[in-house]
């Protein structure tokens, strides 16, 4: 009898010890995985039943650009053309019975007009592009005339910054300057002054401006970059700060 009591006591002690130990073991905790991005950058949560989103801070693939193939055309220069700013930026190329308009950056005007004058033979390498107006033109990349090669390179910055002072100009509106799409982007005054207007100002002032109106403009004279050639009849181009019309002054931005 004593032996059975001892066995029961030992069994009870063992069961109590197991219960105590199991009570001391903390429950399992699901620890989230460490973020895969760099420190301080939040990682987007995984999609439901899907893979993880790519890390927003990681490198993104570059958009694929289509290779531009170049073609070569040759002929004689029938004449040079200017844009709405009176700067030369194109010429007409006559090749047998075909006539092509060749566009070039404004800052190449002096080089081209010195190397190939009207009637000179020129070889141009470039590509055809269609503008927003639906007109196709040939864009110059390189040109060769009289043994001189001209490449489409960025303009050279001036050695010293050009500093101009604001001045006041006045006159009557003789006409409105328009871009190739027919939108007003400037004012022509009757004293050979042209006022350049940014798009926001054009929208705000267009209903107030009429031909013949007298206005006063305070602003800066435009200084073309090196290499730009202006037409002989080019007006004085002004970038306005303010325009005064019928006694009211408007800030131009």
C-alpha positions in Angstrom: 0.0 0.0 0.0 2.8 2.4 0.9 4.5 1.5 -2.4 1.4 2.5 -4.4 1.0 5.8 -2.5 4.7 6.6 -3.3 4.1 5.9 -7.0 1.0 8.0 -7.1 2.8 10.9 -5.4 5.7 10.7 -7.8 3.3 10.7 -10.8 1.5 13.7 -9.5 4.8 15.6 -8.9 5.9 14.8 -12.5 2.6 16.0 -14.0 2.8 19.2 -12.0 6.4 19.9 -13.2 5.3 19.4 -16.8 2.4 21.8 -16.4 4.7 24.4 -14.8 7.3 24.1 -17.6 4.6 24.4 -20.3 3.2 27.5 -18.6 6.6 29.2 -18.7 7.1 28.7 -22.5 5.9 31.8 -24.3 3.5 31.3 -27.3 5.0 31.4 -30.7 5.2 34.9 -32.3 5.0 35.4 -36.1 7.9 37.8 -36.8 7.5 39.6 -40.0 10.4 39.2 -42.5 12.9 42.0 -42.7 12.3 44.6 -45.3 14.1 44.0 -48.6 14.6 47.7 -49.3 17.3 50.0 -47.9 16.9 51.4 -44.3 14.3 54.1 -44.0 12.4 53.1 -47.1 9.1 51.5 -46.7 8.5 48.3 -48.6 5.0 47.9 -50.2 2.9 45.1 -48.9 2.6 41.9 -50.8 -0.3 41.4 -53.2 -3.1 39.0 -52.1 -2.2 35.6 -53.4 0.5 37.2 -55.5 4.2 38.1 -55.6 5.8 41.0 -53.8 5.7 44.3 -55.6 9.1 45.6 -56.8 11.0 47.8 -54.5 10.1 51.4 -55.3 13.6 52.6 -54.3 15.4 50.1 -56.6 16.5 50.7 -60.1 13.8 50.9 -62.7 14.2 49.7 -66.3 14.9 52.4 -68.8 12.2 53.0 -71.5 13.2 51.5 -74.8 13.8 54.1 -77.5 13.6 53.3 -81.1 16.8 53.7 -83.1 16.6 56.7 -85.5 17.9 55.8 -89.0 19.5 58.6 -91.0 19.4 59.2 -94.7 21.5 61.5 -97.0 20.2 64.0 -99.4 22.0 66.4 -101.7 21.1 69.5 -103.8 21.4 73.2 -104.1 20.2 75.7 -101.5 17.2 77.6 -103.0 17.0 80.0 -100.0 17.1 80.3 -96.2 13.9 80.6 -94.1 13.2 82.2 -90.7 10.8 81.3 -87.9 8.3 83.6 -86.1 11.2 85.1 -84.1 12.9 86.2 -87.4 15.8 83.8 -86.7 17.1 81.6 -89.6 16.4 77.9 -88.8 15.7 76.2 -92.2 16.6 76.2 -95.9 14.9 74.9 -99.0 17.0 72.2 -100.8 16.4 71.8 -104.5 17.3 68.3 -105.9 16.3 67.8 -109.6 12.5 68.1 -109.4 12.2 67.6 -105.6 12.1 70.4 -103.1 12.8 69.6 -99.4 12.6 71.9 -96.4 15.6 71.2 -94.1 15.4 72.3 -90.5 18.4 73.1 -88.3 18.9 74.6 -84.8 19.0 78.4 -84.7 22.6 78.5 -83.4 23.9 76.7 -86.5 22.6 79.5 -88.8 25.9 81.4 -89.0 28.0 78.3 -89.8 25.6 77.1 -92.5 25.1 80.5 -94.1 28.9 81.1 -94.2 29.7 77.7 -95.7 26.7 77.4 -98.1 25.1 80.5 -99.5 22.1 80.5 -101.8 22.8 78.5 -104.9 25.6 76.4 -103.3 25.6 72.6 -103.3 25.2 70.9 -99.9 24.9 67.3 -98.7 22.8 66.8 -95.6 22.4 63.7 -93.4 19.4 63.6 -91.1 15.9 62.2 -90.7 12.3 63.1 -91.6 10.0 64.3 -88.8 6.4 65.3 -88.8 5.4 68.3 -86.8 2.2 68.9 -84.8 0.7 70.7 -87.9 1.2 67.5 -89.9 3.9 68.9 -92.1 6.9 66.7 -92.7 10.4 68.3 -92.7 14.0 67.0 -92.9 15.9 67.4 -89.7 19.6 68.2 -90.1 22.2 66.1 -88.2 25.3 66.8 -90.2 25.9 68.9 -93.4 28.9 69.2 -95.7 29.4 72.1 -98.1 32.6 73.3 -99.8 34.6 70.8 -97.8 33.3 72.1 -94.5 31.4 69.8 -92.2 28.8 71.2 -89.8 27.4 69.0 -86.9 24.4 69.5 -84.8 26.1 70.3 -81.5 24.7 72.2 -78.4 25.4 75.9 -78.5 28.5 77.2 -76.8 27.7 79.1 -73.6 29.0 82.7 -73.4 32.3 83.3 -71.6 30.6 86.0 -69.6 27.0 86.1 -68.6 25.0 88.7 -70.6 23.4 91.3 -68.3 20.7 93.5 -69.6 18.7 96.2 -67.9 14.9 96.5 -68.0 13.6 99.4 -70.2 10.3 100.8 -71.1 8.9 100.7 -74.6 5.6 102.0 -76.0 3.7 101.8 -79.2 0.5 100.7 -80.9 -0.4 97.1 -81.7 -0.1 96.7 -85.5 -0.5 92.9 -85.6 -0.4 89.7 -83.5 2.4 87.2 -83.8 1.3 83.6 -84.2 3.0 80.3 -84.0 2.8 77.6 -86.7 -0.5 76.3 -85.1 -2.0 79.8 -85.4 -1.9 80.6 -81.7 -1.0 84.1 -80.6 2.4 84.2 -78.9 3.4 87.9 -79.3 2.5 91.4 -80.3 4.0 93.5 -83.1 4.1 97.2 -82.4 4.1 99.9 -85.0 7.7 101.0 -84.1 9.4 97.7 -85.0 9.2 96.4 -81.5 7.9 92.8 -80.9 6.6 91.8 -77.5 7.1 88.1 -76.7 4.2 86.6 -74.7 4.3 83.4 -72.6 1.2 81.1 -73.0 -0.4 82.0 -69.7 -0.2 85.8 -70.4 -1.6 85.2 -73.9 -4.7 83.4 -72.6 -5.3 86.2 -70.0 -4.7 89.2 -72.2 -6.0 88.1 -75.6 -9.5 89.3 -74.9 -8.2 92.7 -73.8 -5.8 93.4 -76.7 -6.9 94.7 -80.0 -5.2 96.1 -83.1 -4.5 99.8 -82.7 -4.4 99.7 -78.9 -1.6 101.8 -77.4 0.4 100.1 -74.7 3.5 100.5 -72.6 5.9 97.6 -72.0 8.6 97.2 -69.4 11.0 94.4 -70.0 14.3 93.1 -71.3 15.7 93.1 -74.8 16.3 89.6 -76.2 19.9 88.6 -76.8 20.3 85.7 -79.2 22.9 83.0 -78.5 26.1 82.9 -80.4 25.6 81.6 -84.0 22.0 82.8 -84.4 21.4 84.9 -87.5 18.4 87.3 -87.6 16.7 88.6 -90.7 17.7 92.1 -91.7 14.1 93.3 -91.0 13.9 91.6 -87.6 12.2 93.9 -85.0 13.5 94.5 -81.5 12.3 91.5 -79.4 11.2 92.3 -75.8 10.6 89.9 -73.0 8.1 91.8 -70.9 7.8 92.1 -67.1 4.7 94.4 -67.2 2.2 95.6 -69.8 0.2 98.8 -69.3 -3.0 99.0 -71.3 -5.7 101.7 -70.9 -4.1 102.9 -67.6 -4.0 99.4 -66.0 -0.7 97.6 -65.5 -0.5 93.8 -65.7 2.3 91.6 -64.4 3.5 89.2 -67.0 4.6 85.7 -66.0 
